[in-house]
């Protein structure tokens, strides 16, 4: 179980860093679904990892990270649907 938790933590870290780096170098826009999905899944994986290890300040920031990504992703999806109609 611990190995799975560690893998999730590393994958989550890589996802959040990738999203930030790609956005910083203008390869992904913050309004892209991929950017928000990287942040969402990365944040969820990091929440699991930090809860397991009792790193509650990190858990808190990742909960906030996910709480930002969810409505942003919803807004992107609603915007795409409106454009398609």
Secondary structure, DSSP 4 states (H G I P E B T S, - for coil): -HHHHHHHHHHHHHHHHHHHHHHHTTSS-TTSHHHHHHHHHHHHHHHHHHHHHT-HHHHHHHHHHHHHHHHHHHHHHHHHHHHH-
